[in-house]
């Protein structure tokens, strides 16, 4: 199961830099996670200041 990014995202970029799989990229409004690349390691959840990275 992949992690997802909710509307709580403030587009700070902390999650993108932390993702070891390169599954996170800037979307039109907020960052998004490519579920096919996500290994559910929770590295993004650990650094997200708003708690926007949650289990899908």
VENLINDA-V898908 format. One record per residue. N is the residue number from 1. SS is DSSP state (~ for helix, > for strand, _ for the rest). PHI is phi in whole degrees, -180 to 180 (* if undefined). NEAR is the number of other ideal C-beta (glycine too) atoms within 8 Angstrom. Layout:
N;SS;PHI;NEAR / N;SS;PHI;NEAR
This chain:
1;_;*;4 / 2;_;-86;9 / 3;>;-89;13 / 4;>;-128;10 / 5;>;-113;14 / 6;_;-88;7 / 7;_;-67;5 / 8;_;-73;7 / 9;_;-59;11 / 10;_;-108;7 / 11;_;56;8 / 12;_;-80;5 / 13;_;88;8 / 14;~;-59;10 / 15;~;-68;15 / 16;~;-61;10 / 17;~;-68;6 / 18;~;-87;10 / 19;_;-70;12 / 20;_;-72;7 / 21;_;-99;8 / 22;_;68;6 / 23;_;-85;12 / 24;>;-108;12 / 25;>;-144;7 / 26;>;-72;7 / 27;_;-95;7 / 28;_;-61;2 / 29;_;-122;4 / 30;_;-137;9 / 31;>;-71;13 / 32;>;-132;9 / 33;>;-115;15 / 34;_;-79;9 / 35;_;-60;9 / 36;_;-70;5 / 37;_;-96;9 / 38;_;-69;11 / 39;_;-104;7 / 40;_;59;8 / 41;_;-82;6 / 42;_;71;8 / 43;~;-61;10 / 44;~;-66;15 / 45;~;-62;10 / 46;~;-67;7 / 47;~;-107;9 / 48;_;-69;12 / 49;_;-73;7 / 50;_;-111;7 / 51;_;72;8 / 52;_;-79;13 / 53;>;-91;12 / 54;>;-134;10 / 55;>;-59;6 / 56;_;-77;7
